[in-house]
């Protein structure tokens, strides 16, 4: 299923991918009567050294997180005293458009979520590498020294 982002919503122009999923996470936090900062701070307590940041929780609740990580889900399920499998089933329903019963969530489904997240990271890293190469080429005087001259000739040759 392809995500169709809502370009009209979101803080700072960030795309909103899953507004219903955001409302789901907000309802879990509201049921526990926690503020966002309070909830985010509580996910990193105890032996765990890294929790869910307030910004990550804000984006998740606004539907701006395209693929919530399994670790975020695990920490939030524990904090909200929610069933982890039910939470993953909710994510799968909104992100992939597949309705699963919590009993159908197993290590395989979680592995699929992790693989999708890693694939998205790989695509983003490749795009960043390409952009860096283009920027470096432009800083060095352009991609092709004769490109501007040929473009100018093409513009002059076109009838008005």
C-alpha positions in Angstrom: 0.0 0.0 0.0 1.4 3.4 -0.9 1.2 6.2 1.7 -0.5 9.3 0.5 0.7 12.1 2.7 -1.5 15.1 3.5 0.6 18.1 2.5 -1.8 20.6 4.1 -1.3 19.5 7.7 1.5 19.1 10.1 3.9 21.2 12.1 6.5 23.1 10.1 5.1 21.7 6.8 6.0 18.1 7.6 3.9 15.6 5.8 1.1 13.8 7.7 1.0 10.2 6.7 -1.3 8.5 9.3 -3.6 10.9 11.1 -5.8 8.1 12.5 -2.8 6.3 13.9 -1.7 9.6 15.5 -5.1 9.9 17.2 -4.8 6.3 18.4 -1.5 7.0 20.1 -2.9 10.3 21.6 -5.9 8.4 23.0 -3.6 6.0 24.7 -1.6 8.8 26.3 -4.8 10.7 27.3 -6.2 7.6 28.9 -3.1 7.6 31.2 -3.6 11.3 31.8 0.0 12.1 30.8 1.4 15.1 29.0 3.7 14.5 26.0 6.9 15.5 27.8 5.9 13.5 30.8 5.2 10.4 28.8 8.4 10.8 26.7 10.4 11.2 29.9 8.9 8.1 31.4 9.9 5.9 28.4 13.6 6.1 29.3 13.5 5.3 33.0 15.0 2.3 34.7 17.7 0.3 32.9 16.9 1.8 29.6 19.1 4.7 28.7 17.2 5.9 25.6 13.5 6.6 25.5 11.1 8.1 23.1 11.9 11.8 22.7 9.2 14.5 23.1 9.6 15.4 19.4 9.3 11.8 18.3 6.2 11.4 20.4 4.7 14.7 19.0 5.3 13.5 15.4 3.9 10.1 16.2 0.7 11.6 17.7 0.4 14.0 14.8 0.6 11.2 12.3 3.9 12.5 10.8 5.9 9.3 11.5 5.7 7.1 8.4 7.0 3.9 10.0 7.0 3.9 13.8 9.9 1.8 15.1 9.3 -1.5 16.9 11.4 -0.2 19.8 9.2 3.0 20.1 6.1 0.8 20.1 7.5 -1.5 22.7 8.4 1.3 25.0 5.0 3.1 24.5 3.1 -0.2 25.0 4.8 -0.7 28.3 4.2 2.9 29.4 0.6 3.0 28.4 0.0 -0.5 29.8 -1.2 -1.6 26.4 -0.8 -4.9 24.7 2.2 -4.7 22.4 0.6 -7.1 19.8 -2.5 -4.9 19.7 -0.4 -1.8 19.2 1.5 -3.4 16.3 -1.7 -4.6 14.8 -3.0 -1.0 14.9 0.2 0.2 13.2 0.0 -2.5 10.5 -3.7 -1.5 9.8 -2.9 2.2 9.3 0.5 1.9 7.7 -0.1 -1.1 5.4 -3.9 -1.2 5.2 -3.9 -4.8 6.5 -6.2 -5.7 9.4 -4.7 -8.3 11.6 -5.8 -9.7 14.9 -3.3 -9.2 17.7 -2.9 -13.0 17.8 -1.6 -12.9 14.2 1.3 -10.6 15.2 4.4 -12.6 15.7 8.2 -12.2 15.2 7.7 -12.4 11.4 5.4 -9.4 11.3 7.8 -7.4 13.5 10.6 -8.4 11.2 8.6 -7.1 8.3 8.2 -3.8 10.1 12.0 -3.6 10.8 12.8 -4.5 7.2 10.5 -1.7 5.9 12.1 0.8 8.3 15.6 -0.2 7.2 14.6 0.0 3.5 13.3 3.5 4.0 16.5 4.5 5.8 18.6 3.1 3.0 16.6 5.0 0.4 17.0 8.2 2.4 20.8 7.7 2.8 21.2 7.1 -0.9 19.3 10.2 -1.8 21.4 12.2 0.7 24.6 10.8 -0.9 23.4 11.8 -4.4 22.5 15.2 -3.2 25.9 15.6 -1.6 27.6 14.6 -4.9 25.5 17.1 -6.9 26.3 19.9 -4.4 30.0 19.1 -4.5 29.9 19.2 -8.3 28.2 22.5 -8.3 30.7 23.9 -5.8 33.5 22.8 -8.1 32.1 24.9 -10.9 29.2 23.0 -12.2 28.4 19.5 -13.6 29.4 20.3 -17.2 31.3 23.4 -18.1 29.6 23.7 -21.5 26.1 23.1 -20.1 25.2 26.8 -19.6 26.4 27.7 -23.0 24.4 24.9 -24.7 21.3 25.9 -22.7 21.7 29.5 -23.9 22.0 28.4 -27.5 18.9 26.3 -27.2 16.9 29.2 -25.7 18.0 31.4 -28.6 17.1 28.8 -31.2 13.6 28.4 -30.0 10.9 30.5 -31.7 9.2 33.0 -29.5 
